[in-house]
Amino acid sequence: MKNEFDKELLDTVLGKIISYYEANSDADTPVVNYRPAKDLIKELDLNFSSGGATKEDLLKQVDNYFKFSPRTSHPQFNNQLTGGFSNEAILGELISIVCNATMATYEVAPVATLMEAHLVSELNKILGFESSTQKGDGIMLTGGSNANMMAIHCARQRKFPETKMQGNGNKQMCVYVSREAHYSHQKAMLLMGLGLDNLITVKADSAGRMCIEDLKNKVQTSIDQGKTPLLVCSTAGTTVLGAFDPIAKINTVAKEFNLWHHIDGAWGGGVMFSEKYKHLLNGSGEADSLTFDAHKLMGSGLITSFFLTKHENTLEESNSGGGSKYIFHDYENAEYDTGKKSLQCGRKVDSLKFWLMWKAKGHKGLEDFVNTQYEKQNYFVGLIKENPCLKLIQEPEFLNVCFQVIPKDESVEINKFNFDLRFKLVKEGKMLTNFSSFEDGTIFFRHILANNMTKKSDLDNLLNHLIDLSGEV
């Protein structure tokens, strides 16, 4: 193949993309064509040749990718926190690839840097991080995990600015998270050299919310041990149960012990757009920072992650260093360069797709998006409660609905039964929903209502199909 613009190839692939999305409306289209990895390797042509592939061979590989990749925009995909479809997000993603700008400076990404700055400002206003007397800050980065790490990074810089030059020393800085918190905090402690022993796990109640008294006790214990409490992270929408930690109460503890208070709202942060449900983030304006992933609840497509903070200069103080000779110049638009605030130099444009979504839908459209997903959650919970073949595990606070299918034979072990039933569903390929477990061994379906393409009739079909399928397990 020649290394030049090939209109025919692009037209063909764009046609395949349109056909792919159109096929999602067909009930016979599977969510996934499941293959074990060893079998899929045999079906794919993963090897490279010295002479390269023909256009026909390349298009065959495109077909294979579509065929064997789970359809996350299919109405019966409720497996992860990234399902759904948005015309605006697709447009934004395509355009950002075509223009191929890097976000380091205004000079090479003038529109995208202004869009990102505006998104950050609008989000900070909603959260209470920005007002007429306070200017917040923020940046987009490569996922909620990195945003959580950025919070610890900024907290360390603010409390111990000397660590930027001298390292951590023997301060033994401690970070406090709920037992239900995301595992990204472990990764952050490893990467930042803070040590896993200094990631302190706080108890959670039966609903999955952080226990305040245990938090206070754990912080005091750290102090008694000669360690340095640094940051507490609330979770707004835990991964398994969708619980919201008591943010306002945690603010009180953070102030008492001089802790940076970060909110991991990667999953649940989208409730900020809803007048009906934004109370779940009450107290956010008193916290120091928040993670928000628009690619989760809001369906903007991977990756659309924000780190947001009320502290205007902390990002640059934490991350600046180098690049002044060849990329960060003293010129009239220098204040719009984002590279000094970022750990990355090359950074993809992720702002366009979410900006286009917000522009198209308006504030009301984003609110309707959230409220509609809640309506489907309420409907789904009602179906489970009224069916004697099903058991609701936890009254949901958010869009995670956890339930079990009850075997007809009472002698059957219920946890293994649900585990086997779930993987029978996966291998069948018609529908995709996830599962999780508690420490006591309880295994249950974990149905995530993030997909805006899922209709109430799809929820009816899923439960009916699961019950029918359970007779074959």
Secondary structure, DSSP 8 states (H G I E B T S, - for coil): --SS--HHHHHHHHHHHHHHHHHTTSTTS-S-----HHHHHHHS-----SS---HHHHHHHHHHHHHHS--TTSTTEESSTT----HHHHHHHHHHHHH---TT-TTT-HHHHHHHHHHHHHHHHHHTS--SS---EEEEES-HHHHHHHHHHHHHHHH-TTHHHH--TT--EEEEEETTS-THHHHHHHHTT--GGGEEEE-B-TTS-B-HHHHHHHHHHHHHTT-EEEEEEEEBS-TTT--B--HHHHHHHHHHHT-EEEEEETTTGGGGG-TTTGGGGTTGGGSSEEEEETTTTT---S--EEEEES-TTHHHHHH--S-TTTT---STTGGG--GGG-S-SS----HHHHHHHHHHHHHHHHHHHHHHHHHHHHHHHHHHHH-TTEEE-S--SSSEEEEEE--SSTTS-HHHHHHHHHHHHHHH-S-EEEEEE-TT--EEEEEE---TT--HHHHHHHHHHHHHHHTT-
